[in-house]
């Protein structure tokens, strides 16, 4: 499963009381974090590896995601595909996802079966078997996935080009699924190399949430993960994006009924030294809420309802990343007969209004009320409680960051939002990619197919 930017707005909705989270670190360096939630006899287990497409090299793009697939193809004691069968037989559900910053493997299981899950995850952390025959079959599945998610979907092609144009020297410019040519030339040795380089307890975090006692989880982790020796993780080189000087533009021609436009401004992510740029980052977070996500948001009101320039418009911002960089993105589907240029100018006008006048108190109140209301709503999902912890920890932030989140959002003022609009939304930071729709062939069938893992 691919997650390029999973749960961008999860951070808008804190989901747990920090006092209920417990952690320990095993002697081999593996961090174990437990979130108690005793409302039902269900447990979520997630193993996070600090290894994603950001760690890949040219010529081997997509290998992190390919290895994710191979993790279900057997160990020294489990046959290919048997991992999923065992979990299903125990009444559980499992899957995995790869992102730019991490890879995660998860199960949802009745609490008495947690030892089984922990044992099996520890087994494939150290005993994975990558057979050339199995790899050659699975790489075809991955290529089908790429066709299904990207090559068959014009808007996804726009997004892929936009990312690679916005980031020309930083690995965030490479697709998580990989370039097709790299997949076509990938070998089982490449997957094995990735496994040996990054899959170590010292480069992993176990997050367990649900109807468990911390001491029981710590004992299981020590029993099964504890004996696994830590590998030496190779040093990661600094990855700096080249300075941009001027608007970057591109066009995608693809069969489509409607046009589409995606715009992105380079903006900072939250620094791991939480005091450095936090006020700007939280202001950008609130600004995204003002512009998008609800029917009352500015882009929907202005571009869709009032001017009828688009049939849909939105914005998004990811405030935490392991790579230290982020984009503030805009996307819109112009109405029939409306050019992407007109929509681009309309979006810029909305940004300019904020830069000149800030936002209203009603807008600030709406966003802040939404944060608090969704805190209650999101507590219903044990899975997302674990997700938040795992995301933060693998990207180098403490999970306790959520403890200050609501208060930091509450502190954001109209003046701060006005300042970040002036500071970051400049043409020298802008990348624009538009879709030039081509005639549709009613007889053409999709190239790809959906997948399981």
C-alpha positions in Angstrom: 0.0 0.0 0.0 1.4 3.4 -0.9 1.1 6.4 1.3 2.9 9.4 -0.3 1.3 11.8 2.1 -0.7 9.8 4.4 -3.2 11.5 6.8 -2.0 15.1 6.0 -4.6 16.5 8.4 -4.3 13.9 11.1 -2.2 16.4 13.0 -5.1 18.8 13.0 -7.0 16.3 15.2 -5.1 15.2 18.3 -6.4 11.8 19.5 -5.1 10.9 22.8 -4.1 11.9 26.3 -0.3 11.8 26.5 -0.5 10.5 30.1 -1.8 7.2 28.8 1.3 6.6 26.6 4.2 4.5 27.9 7.5 3.7 26.3 10.7 1.8 26.7 13.8 1.1 24.6 15.2 -2.4 24.2 18.9 -3.1 24.5 19.2 -3.4 20.7 17.8 0.1 20.3 14.3 -0.7 19.3 11.7 1.8 20.8 8.5 0.3 22.1 5.5 2.6 22.7 2.2 1.5 24.2 -1.1 3.5 24.2 -3.7 2.0 26.5 -7.4 2.0 25.3 -9.5 -0.5 27.2 -12.9 0.2 25.5 -12.9 -3.1 23.5 -10.7 -6.2 23.5 -8.9 -5.2 20.3 -5.3 -4.3 19.8 -3.5 -2.5 17.0 0.2 -3.5 16.4 2.4 -1.4 14.1 6.1 -1.8 13.3 7.5 1.3 11.8 10.9 1.4 10.0 12.7 4.7 9.5 13.2 3.9 5.8 11.2 5.3 2.9 11.7 6.6 -0.6 13.7 9.5 0.8 16.5 7.0 1.5 16.6 5.6 -2.1 19.2 6.4 -4.8 18.7 7.1 -8.5 18.3 3.9 -10.5 16.6 2.1 -7.6 13.5 4.2 -7.0 10.6 2.3 -5.6 12.7 -0.3 -3.8 11.4 0.6 -0.4 7.8 -0.1 -1.6 9.0 -3.3 -3.4 10.5 -4.6 -0.2 7.3 -3.9 1.6 5.6 -6.3 -0.8 8.4 -8.9 -0.3 7.9 -8.8 3.5 4.7 -10.9 2.9 6.6 -13.5 0.8 7.9 -15.7 3.5 10.7 -16.3 6.1 12.8 -19.3 7.0 9.7 -20.7 8.8 6.7 -19.2 7.0 5.8 -19.9 3.3 5.0 -17.1 0.8 1.6 -15.6 1.6 1.2 -17.6 4.8 1.7 -14.5 7.0 -1.6 -13.0 5.8 -3.3 -16.4 6.1 -2.3 -16.8 9.7 -3.5 -13.4 10.7 -6.8 -14.0 8.9 -7.3 -17.4 10.6 -6.8 -15.6 13.9 -9.6 -13.2 13.0 -7.3 -10.3 12.4 -6.6 -7.9 9.6 -3.2 -6.7 8.3 -1.5 -4.6 5.7 1.4 -2.2 5.2 2.2 1.1 3.6 5.3 2.8 2.3 5.8 6.6 2.3 8.6 9.0 1.6 9.7 9.0 5.2 8.9 5.5 6.6 7.4 2.1 6.0 4.8 0.6 8.4 3.4 -2.9 8.9 0.2 -3.2 10.9 -2.3 -5.7 12.3 -5.7 -5.3 14.0 -6.2 -8.4 16.2 -8.1 -9.6 19.3 -5.9 -8.9 22.2 -5.2 -12.6 23.1 -3.5 -13.0 19.7 -1.0 -10.1 20.2 1.9 -12.6 21.1 1.3 -14.2 17.7 1.6 -10.9 15.9 4.7 -9.8 17.8 6.4 -13.2 17.2 5.7 -13.0 13.4 6.9 -9.4 13.0 10.1 -10.2 14.8 10.5 -13.3 12.6 10.4 -11.3 9.4 12.5 -8.5 10.8 15.5 -10.9 10.9 14.6 -14.0 8.8 13.0 -12.7 5.6 13.7 -14.9 2.6 13.7 -13.1 -0.8 13.6 -15.7 -3.6 14.3 -14.6 -7.1 11.2 -16.5 -8.4 8.9 -14.8 -5.9 10.5 -11.4 -6.6 10.1 -11.7 -10.3 6.3 -12.3 -9.8 5.9 -9.6 -7.3 7.7 -6.9 -9.3 5.0 -7.4 -11.9 2.4 -6.7 -9.3 4.2 -3.5 -8.3 4.3 -2.3 -11.9 0.6 -3.0 -12.2 0.1 -0.9 -9.1 2.0 2.0 -10.7 -0.1 1.8 -13.8 -3.3 1.7 -11.7 -2.4 4.6 -9.4 -0.5 6.9 -11.7 -0.3 6.0 -15.4 -4.1 5.4 -15.7 -5.0 8.6 -13.8 -4.3 12.0 -15.4 -4.5 13.9 -12.1 -2.0 11.6 -10.5 0.3 12.2 -13.5 0.0 15.9 -12.8 0.9 15.4 -9.1 3.9 13.2 -9.9 5.3 15.8 -12.3 4.6 18.6 -9.9 6.6 16.8 -7.2 9.5 16.1 -9.4 9.5 19.7 -10.7 9.3 21.3 -7.3 12.1 19.1 -5.9 14.9 18.9 -8.4 17.7 17.8 -6.1 15.8 16.5 -3.0 14.5 12.9 -3.0 11.0 14.1 -2.3 10.9 14.7 -6.1 10.9 10.9 -6.7 7.7 8.9 -6.7 7.3 6.5 -3.8 6.2 3.8 -6.2 9.3 4.4 -8.3 9.9 5.3 -11.9 8.7 2.5 -14.3 12.2 2.1 -15.8 13.7 1.5 -12.4 11.1 -1.1 -11.6 11.7 -2.9 -14.9 15.4 -3.2 -14.1 15.1 -4.0 -10.4 16.4 -7.3 -9.2 15.9 -9.4 -6.0 19.4 -8.4 -4.9 18.2 -4.7 -4.8 15.4 -5.7 -2.4 17.7 -7.8 -0.3 20.2 -4.9 -0.1 17.5 -2.6 1.1 16.4 -5.1 3.7 19.9 -5.6 5.0 20.6 -1.9 5.0 17.6 -0.6 6.9 15.6 -3.4 8.6 17.1 -3.4 12.0 15.5 -3.1 15.5 17.7 0.0 16.0 15.9 1.6 13.0 12.4 0.6 14.1 9.6 1.5 16.4 6.9 -0.8 17.7 3.6 0.9 18.5 0.9 -1.1 20.2 -2.5 0.6 21.0 -5.6 -0.9 22.5 -6.7 -3.2 25.4 -3.2 -4.0 26.7 -1.1 -3.4 29.8 2.2 -1.7 29.0 4.3 -4.2 31.1 2.8 -7.1 29.1 3.7 -5.5 25.8 7.2 -4.6 27.0 7.7 -8.3 28.0 6.6 -9.5 24.6 8.8 -7.1 22.8 11.8 -8.1 24.9 11.1 -11.8 24.3 10.7 -11.6 20.6 12.5 -8.5 19.3 15.1 -8.3 22.1 17.3 -11.1 20.8 17.6 -9.6 17.3 21.0 -8.0 17.0 21.1 -4.3 15.9 22.7 -3.6 12.5 24.9 -0.6 11.9 22.7 1.8 10.0 24.7 3.6 7.4 25.0 7.4 7.7 22.4 9.4 5.8 23.8 12.2 3.7 22.4 15.7 4.0 19.8 16.2 1.3 19.4 19.8 0.4 17.0 21.2 -2.2 18.6 23.6 -4.7 17.4 27.1 -4.4 14.6 28.0 -6.7 14.6 31.2 -8.7 11.5 31.7 -10.6 8.2 30.0 -11.4 8.5 26.4 -12.7 5.8 25.3 -15.1 4.9 22.2 -17.0 1.9 20.6 -18.7 0.7 17.1 -18.9 -1.3 15.9 -22.0 -3.5 13.0 -21.2 -7.0 11.7 -22.1 -9.5 13.4 -19.8 -12.9 15.0 -19.9 -11.8 17.9 -17.7 -8.6 20.0 -17.2 -6.9 20.1 -13.8 -4.3 22.3 -12.1 -1.9 21.8 -9.2 0.2 24.5 -7.6 2.8 24.2 -4.9 4.8 26.8 -2.9 7.9 25.6 -1.0 7.3 26.2 2.7 9.1 24.9 5.9 8.1 21.9 7.8 8.2 21.9 11.6 11.9 21.8 12.7 12.8 19.1 15.2 14.0 21.9 17.4 10.4 22.8 18.1 11.2 26.4 19.0 12.8 27.4 15.7 10.0 28.0 13.2 7.0 26.8 15.1 4.9 30.0 14.8 5.2 30.0 11.0 4.3 26.4 10.7 1.2 26.6 12.9 0.1 29.7 11.0 0.5 27.8 7.7 -1.6 25.0 9.2 -4.4 27.3 10.2 -4.2 29.0 6.8 -4.7 25.7 5.1 -7.9 25.2 7.1 -9.1 28.7 6.2 -8.6 28.0 2.5 -9.9 24.5 2.3 -11.5 21.4 3.9 -15.0 22.7 4.5 -17.9 24.1 2.4 -17.3 27.4 4.2 -13.6 27.6 3.3 -12.4 30.4 1.0 -11.5 28.4 -2.1 -14.8 26.6 -2.2 -16.8 29.8 -1.5 -15.0 32.0 -4.0 -13.9 29.7 -6.9 -16.8 27.3 -6.8 -19.9 29.0 -5.3 -19.4 32.7 -6.2 -17.4 32.8 -9.4 -18.2 29.3 -10.8 -14.6 29.0 -12.0 -14.1 25.5 -10.7 -16.2 22.5 -9.8 -13.8 21.7 -7.0 -10.8 23.4 -5.3 -8.7 22.8 -2.3 -5.4 23.2 -0.5 -3.2 21.1 1.7 -0.1 21.4 3.9 2.0 18.8 5.6 3.6 20.3 8.7 5.8 17.4 9.7 8.3 15.6 7.4 11.6 13.7 8.0 13.2 15.5 5.0 12.7 19.0 6.6 10.9 20.4 3.6 7.2 20.7 2.7 4.9 22.1 0.1 1.7 24.2 0.5 -0.4 22.8 -2.3 -3.4 24.0 -4.2 -5.5 21.9 -6.6 -8.6 22.7 -8.7 -10.7 21.2 -11.5 -11.8 24.2 -13.7 -15.4 24.4 -14.8 -16.0 23.6 -18.5 -14.7 26.4 -20.7 -12.5 27.9 -17.9 -8.8 27.8 -18.5 -6.3 26.7 -15.9 -4.6 30.1 -16.2 -7.8 31.8 -15.0 -8.1 29.4 -12.0 -4.4 30.0 -11.2 -5.0 33.7 -11.0 -8.1 33.3 -8.9 -6.1 31.2 -6.4 -3.4 33.8 -6.3 -6.0 36.5 -5.6 -7.2 34.6 -2.6 -3.7 34.4 -1.3 -3.2 38.1 -1.9 -6.3 38.9 0.1 -4.9 37.1 3.1 -1.5 38.8 2.6 -3.1 42.2 2.6 -5.9 41.8 5.1 -5.3 38.6 7.1 -8.3 36.4 8.0 -11.4 37.2 10.0 -12.0 36.3 13.6 -14.9 34.1 12.5 -12.5 32.0 10.3 -10.0 31.6 13.2 -12.8 30.6 15.5 -14.1 28.1 13.0 -10.7 26.4 12.6 -9.9 26.3 16.3 -13.4 24.9 17.1 -12.8 22.3 14.5 -9.6 21.2 16.1 -11.2 20.7 19.5 -14.3 19.0 18.1 -12.3 16.5 16.1 -10.1 15.7 19.1 -13.2 14.0 20.6 -14.2 12.4 17.3 -10.8 10.9 16.5 -10.5 9.2 19.9 -12.9 6.6 18.5 -10.1 5.2 16.3 -7.4 3.2 18.1 -5.7 2.7 14.8 -5.2 6.5 14.3 -4.0 6.9 17.8 -1.2 4.5 17.0 -0.7 6.1 13.6 0.0 9.5 15.1 2.6 8.1 17.5 4.4 6.1 14.8 4.4 8.9 12.3 5.9 11.4 14.8 8.5 9.0 16.2 9.8 7.7 12.9 10.1 11.3 11.5 12.2 12.4 14.5 9.6 14.2 16.5 8.6 13.2 20.1 5.0 11.8 20.3 4.5 14.4 23.1 4.4 17.0 20.4 0.6 16.4 20.3 0.5 17.6 23.9 1.1 21.2 22.8 -0.7 21.0 19.5 -4.1 22.5 20.5 -2.5 25.3 22.5 -0.3 26.2 19.6 -3.2 26.3 17.2 -5.2 28.5 19.6 -2.3 31.0 19.7 -2.3 31.6 15.9 -3.4 35.2 15.1 -4.6 36.8 11.9 -1.4 38.8 11.8 0.7 35.7 11.9 -1.2 34.2 8.9 -0.9 37.5 7.1 2.9 37.4 7.6 3.4 33.8 6.3 1.2 34.6 3.3 3.6 37.5 2.5 6.7 35.5 3.3 6.3 32.2 1.5 3.7 32.7 -1.2 6.1 34.1 -3.8 6.6 33.2 -7.5 10.2 32.2 -6.7 8.8 29.4 -4.6 6.0 28.4 -7.0 5.6 25.3 -9.2 2.6 24.9 -11.4 1.5 21.9 -13.5 -1.7 21.8 -15.5 -3.5 19.0 -17.3 -4.2 19.5 -21.0 -7.1 17.2 -21.6 -6.9 15.0 -24.7 -9.8 13.1 -26.4 -11.0 10.0 -24.5 -11.0 6.6 -26.2 -14.2 4.8 -25.0 -12.6 1.5 -25.9 -9.4 1.9 -24.0 -9.1 -0.3 -20.9 -7.1 0.6 -17.8 -3.4 -0.5 -18.0 -3.1 -1.5 -14.3 -5.0 -3.3 -11.5 -5.4 -2.7 -7.8 -3.4 -4.7 -5.4 -3.6 -6.1 -1.9 -0.2 -5.2 -0.2 
